[in-house]
Amino acid sequence: MKNTLGDLNNHLFAQLERLSEEDLTSEKLAEEINRAKAVTSVASQIIANGALVLEAKKLADDRMNADTVVPKMLEG
């Protein structure tokens, strides 16, 4: 199974649609709000990880053009 940022986007919009359902009872709405908070938390970490990977790639590209030192944990 391969997940992409496009898949994440689809999950986020699906969650938004569930939150927008007008026939939700108060109890079901509370469940969806809790689920949305969990989804948002995980999505934020995925996005932050993607940003880190992008920054590391930029740094690696710059390294080819300069004497930039890459932190050991980011070496690949």
VMD Tcl script that builds the backbone (N, CA, C; Angstrom):
set m [mol new atoms 228]
animate dup $m
set s [atomselect $m all]
$s set {name element resname resid chain x y z} {
  {N N MET 1 A 0.844 -1.180 0.000}
  {CA C MET 1 A 0.000 0.000 0.000}
  {C C MET 1 A 0.888 1.242 0.000}
  {N N LYS 2 A 0.642 2.133 -0.929}
  {CA C LYS 2 A 1.433 3.353 -1.031}
  {C C LYS 2 A 0.530 4.546 -0.771}
  {N N ASN 3 A 0.923 5.364 0.186}
  {CA C ASN 3 A 0.175 6.578 0.499}
  {C C ASN 3 A 0.932 7.781 -0.030}
  {N N THR 4 A 0.182 8.727 -0.555}
  {CA C THR 4 A 0.780 9.930 -1.116}
  {C C THR 4 A 0.167 11.161 -0.448}
  {N N LEU 5 A 0.738 12.315 -0.716}
  {CA C LEU 5 A 0.145 13.548 -0.212}
  {C C LEU 5 A -1.227 13.778 -0.845}
  {N N GLY 6 A -1.420 13.278 -2.046}
  {CA C GLY 6 A -2.747 13.338 -2.672}
  {C C GLY 6 A -3.753 12.513 -1.888}
  {N N ASP 7 A -3.327 11.321 -1.424}
  {CA C ASP 7 A -4.199 10.492 -0.583}
  {C C ASP 7 A -4.537 11.216 0.714}
  {N N LEU 8 A -3.542 11.852 1.309}
  {CA C LEU 8 A -3.762 12.614 2.535}
  {C C LEU 8 A -4.794 13.713 2.286}
  {N N ASN 9 A -4.662 14.411 1.197}
  {CA C ASN 9 A -5.612 15.461 0.839}
  {C C ASN 9 A -7.029 14.895 0.732}
  {N N ASN 10 A -7.152 13.729 0.094}
  {CA C ASN 10 A -8.461 13.090 -0.032}
  {C C ASN 10 A -9.038 12.713 1.332}
  {N N HIS 11 A -8.188 12.194 2.226}
  {CA C HIS 11 A -8.642 11.837 3.576}
  {C C HIS 11 A -9.123 13.075 4.333}
  {N N LEU 12 A -8.396 14.172 4.195}
  {CA C LEU 12 A -8.772 15.396 4.887}
  {C C LEU 12 A -10.109 15.932 4.385}
  {N N PHE 13 A -10.313 15.895 3.077}
  {CA C PHE 13 A -11.593 16.354 2.543}
  {C C PHE 13 A -12.727 15.403 2.917}
  {N N ALA 14 A -12.450 14.111 2.973}
  {CA C ALA 14 A -13.475 13.157 3.406}
  {C C ALA 14 A -13.872 13.433 4.859}
  {N N GLN 15 A -12.892 13.735 5.693}
  {CA C GLN 15 A -13.194 14.069 7.088}
  {C C GLN 15 A -14.031 15.336 7.164}
  {N N LEU 16 A -13.692 16.315 6.359}
  {CA C LEU 16 A -14.466 17.558 6.321}
  {C C LEU 16 A -15.921 17.278 5.923}
  {N N GLU 17 A -16.107 16.397 4.963}
  {CA C GLU 17 A -17.464 16.043 4.537}
  {C C GLU 17 A -18.221 15.351 5.670}
  {N N ARG 18 A -17.538 14.464 6.412}
  {CA C ARG 18 A -18.214 13.797 7.541}
  {C C ARG 18 A -18.619 14.818 8.600}
  {N N LEU 19 A -17.765 15.795 8.846}
  {CA C LEU 19 A -18.095 16.837 9.825}
  {C C LEU 19 A -19.259 17.710 9.362}
  {N N SER 20 A -19.448 17.805 8.053}
  {CA C SER 20 A -20.485 18.674 7.496}
  {C C SER 20 A -21.841 18.001 7.366}
  {N N GLU 21 A -21.931 16.720 7.683}
  {CA C GLU 21 A -23.209 16.007 7.574}
  {C C GLU 21 A -24.222 16.617 8.545}
  {N N GLU 22 A -25.337 17.062 8.007}
  {CA C GLU 22 A -26.323 17.771 8.810}
  {C C GLU 22 A -27.144 16.858 9.710}
  {N N ASP 23 A -27.215 15.578 9.394}
  {CA C ASP 23 A -28.060 14.677 10.187}
  {C C ASP 23 A -27.310 13.984 11.327}
  {N N LEU 24 A -26.104 14.463 11.652}
  {CA C LEU 24 A -25.354 13.873 12.759}
  {C C LEU 24 A -26.000 14.226 14.099}
  {N N THR 25 A -26.117 13.222 14.952}
  {CA C THR 25 A -26.575 13.491 16.310}
  {C C THR 25 A -25.435 14.167 17.066}
  {N N SER 26 A -25.745 14.725 18.199}
  {CA C SER 26 A -24.704 15.374 19.012}
  {C C SER 26 A -23.598 14.388 19.360}
  {N N GLU 27 A -23.987 13.157 19.673}
  {CA C GLU 27 A -23.008 12.130 20.026}
  {C C GLU 27 A -22.113 11.783 18.833}
  {N N LYS 28 A -22.722 11.590 17.682}
  {CA C LYS 28 A -21.944 11.258 16.480}
  {C C LYS 28 A -21.061 12.432 16.060}
  {N N LEU 29 A -21.567 13.651 16.219}
  {CA C LEU 29 A -20.760 14.824 15.892}
  {C C LEU 29 A -19.540 14.896 16.807}
  {N N ALA 30 A -19.736 14.613 18.089}
  {CA C ALA 30 A -18.615 14.608 19.027}
  {C C ALA 30 A -17.579 13.558 18.633}
  {N N GLU 31 A -18.047 12.387 18.192}
  {CA C GLU 31 A -17.127 11.344 17.713}
  {C C GLU 31 A -16.338 11.829 16.502}
  {N N GLU 32 A -17.036 12.467 15.567}
  {CA C GLU 32 A -16.359 12.956 14.355}
  {C C GLU 32 A -15.375 14.070 14.684}
  {N N ILE 33 A -15.712 14.912 15.644}
  {CA C ILE 33 A -14.786 15.974 16.048}
  {C C ILE 33 A -13.525 15.361 16.642}
  {N N ASN 34 A -13.676 14.335 17.485}
  {CA C ASN 34 A -12.503 13.648 18.048}
  {C C ASN 34 A -11.686 12.972 16.957}
  {N N ARG 35 A -12.382 12.343 16.022}
  {CA C ARG 35 A -11.680 11.704 14.898}
  {C C ARG 35 A -10.943 12.758 14.070}
  {N N ALA 36 A -11.587 13.893 13.824}
  {CA C ALA 36 A -10.962 14.972 13.048}
  {C C ALA 36 A -9.703 15.491 13.741}
  {N N LYS 37 A -9.759 15.603 15.059}
  {CA C LYS 37 A -8.571 16.046 15.805}
  {C C LYS 37 A -7.428 15.048 15.633}
  {N N ALA 38 A -7.736 13.749 15.692}
  {CA C ALA 38 A -6.705 12.721 15.513}
  {C C ALA 38 A -6.147 12.757 14.092}
  {N N VAL 39 A -7.041 12.861 13.116}
  {CA C VAL 39 A -6.611 12.915 11.710}
  {C C VAL 39 A -5.737 14.144 11.478}
  {N N THR 40 A -6.142 15.278 12.022}
  {CA C THR 40 A -5.379 16.513 11.862}
  {C C THR 40 A -3.999 16.393 12.489}
  {N N SER 41 A -3.929 15.761 13.644}
  {CA C SER 41 A -2.648 15.579 14.318}
  {C C SER 41 A -1.693 14.731 13.479}
  {N N VAL 42 A -2.201 13.608 12.973}
  {CA C VAL 42 A -1.369 12.737 12.135}
  {C C VAL 42 A -1.000 13.449 10.833}
  {N N ALA 43 A -1.959 14.132 10.229}
  {CA C ALA 43 A -1.694 14.849 8.974}
  {C C ALA 43 A -0.618 15.908 9.170}
  {N N SER 44 A -0.663 16.597 10.295}
  {CA C SER 44 A 0.353 17.623 10.571}
  {C C SER 44 A 1.744 17.009 10.644}
  {N N GLN 45 A 1.854 15.844 11.241}
  {CA C GLN 45 A 3.154 15.172 11.326}
  {C C GLN 45 A 3.630 14.703 9.951}
  {N N ILE 46 A 2.704 14.214 9.144}
  {CA C ILE 46 A 3.067 13.788 7.780}
  {C C ILE 46 A 3.563 14.980 6.977}
  {N N ILE 47 A 2.871 16.096 7.093}
  {CA C ILE 47 A 3.262 17.306 6.364}
  {C C ILE 47 A 4.607 17.821 6.859}
  {N N ALA 48 A 4.809 17.806 8.178}
  {CA C ALA 48 A 6.096 18.245 8.738}
  {C C ALA 48 A 7.223 17.343 8.265}
  {N N ASN 49 A 6.975 16.049 8.201}
  {CA C ASN 49 A 7.985 15.113 7.709}
  {C C ASN 49 A 8.304 15.385 6.239}
  {N N GLY 50 A 7.268 15.649 5.451}
  {CA C GLY 50 A 7.479 15.979 4.044}
  {C C GLY 50 A 8.304 17.243 3.886}
  {N N ALA 51 A 8.032 18.232 4.736}
  {CA C ALA 51 A 8.804 19.480 4.692}
  {C C ALA 51 A 10.267 19.223 5.047}
  {N N LEU 52 A 10.503 18.358 6.018}
  {CA C LEU 52 A 11.871 18.018 6.400}
  {C C LEU 52 A 12.600 17.321 5.254}
  {N N VAL 53 A 11.919 16.395 4.607}
  {CA C VAL 53 A 12.520 15.694 3.468}
  {C C VAL 53 A 12.854 16.679 2.356}
  {N N LEU 54 A 11.939 17.614 2.088}
  {CA C LEU 54 A 12.187 18.613 1.054}
  {C C LEU 54 A 13.385 19.487 1.410}
  {N N GLU 55 A 13.456 19.933 2.671}
  {CA C GLU 55 A 14.596 20.745 3.103}
  {C C GLU 55 A 15.901 19.963 2.988}
  {N N ALA 56 A 15.865 18.685 3.353}
  {CA C ALA 56 A 17.066 17.850 3.246}
  {C C ALA 56 A 17.495 17.714 1.787}
  {N N LYS 57 A 16.524 17.562 0.895}
  {CA C LYS 57 A 16.833 17.462 -0.537}
  {C C LYS 57 A 17.459 18.758 -1.035}
  {N N LYS 58 A 16.884 19.888 -0.614}
  {CA C LYS 58 A 17.459 21.183 -1.011}
  {C C LYS 58 A 18.885 21.323 -0.498}
  {N N LEU 59 A 19.095 20.911 0.739}
  {CA C LEU 59 A 20.426 20.990 1.325}
  {C C LEU 59 A 21.399 20.093 0.562}
  {N N ALA 60 A 20.949 18.898 0.216}
  {CA C ALA 60 A 21.802 17.981 -0.545}
  {C C ALA 60 A 22.140 18.566 -1.908}
  {N N ASP 61 A 21.155 19.199 -2.552}
  {CA C ASP 61 A 21.406 19.831 -3.851}
  {C C ASP 61 A 22.404 20.977 -3.704}
  {N N ASP 62 A 22.249 21.781 -2.644}
  {CA C ASP 62 A 23.178 22.883 -2.395}
  {C C ASP 62 A 24.574 22.357 -2.079}
  {N N ARG 63 A 24.617 21.223 -1.424}
  {CA C ARG 63 A 25.902 20.636 -1.024}
  {C C ARG 63 A 26.764 20.323 -2.251}
  {N N MET 64 A 26.106 19.966 -3.331}
  {CA C MET 64 A 26.845 19.660 -4.553}
  {C C MET 64 A 27.515 20.917 -5.101}
  {N N ASN 65 A 26.974 22.085 -4.714}
  {CA C ASN 65 A 27.490 23.353 -5.223}
  {C C ASN 65 A 28.329 24.110 -4.208}
  {N N ALA 66 A 28.418 23.574 -2.974}
  {CA C ALA 66 A 29.156 24.282 -1.924}
  {C C ALA 66 A 29.670 23.261 -0.909}
  {N N ASP 67 A 30.380 23.762 0.079}
  {CA C ASP 67 A 30.919 22.895 1.127}
  {C C ASP 67 A 29.984 22.848 2.330}
  {N N THR 68 A 28.709 22.577 2.090}
  {CA C THR 68 A 27.721 22.502 3.153}
  {C C THR 68 A 27.862 21.171 3.889}
  {N N VAL 69 A 27.834 21.214 5.196}
  {CA C VAL 69 A 27.916 20.012 6.004}
  {C C VAL 69 A 26.502 19.534 6.331}
  {N N VAL 70 A 26.202 18.290 5.968}
  {CA C VAL 70 A 24.897 17.707 6.235}
  {C C VAL 70 A 24.944 16.983 7.572}
  {N N PRO 71 A 23.991 17.241 8.480}
  {CA C PRO 71 A 23.958 16.503 9.741}
  {C C PRO 71 A 23.907 15.002 9.495}
  {N N LYS 72 A 24.589 14.243 10.338}
  {CA C LYS 72 A 24.709 12.798 10.178}
  {C C LYS 72 A 23.350 12.108 10.021}
  {N N MET 73 A 22.353 12.533 10.827}
  {CA C MET 73 A 21.059 11.859 10.784}
  {C C MET 73 A 20.301 12.100 9.467}
  {N N LEU 74 A 20.692 13.092 8.680}
  {CA C LEU 74 A 20.044 13.375 7.418}
  {C C LEU 74 A 20.765 12.793 6.220}
  {N N GLU 75 A 21.938 12.195 6.472}
  {CA C GLU 75 A 22.657 11.593 5.362}
  {C C GLU 75 A 21.907 10.366 4.891}
  {N N GLY 76 A 21.878 10.171 3.621}
  {CA C GLY 76 A 21.138 9.027 3.085}
  {C C GLY 76 A 21.990 8.239 2.238}
}
mol reanalyze $m
mol bondsrecalc $m
mol representation Tube
mol addrep $m
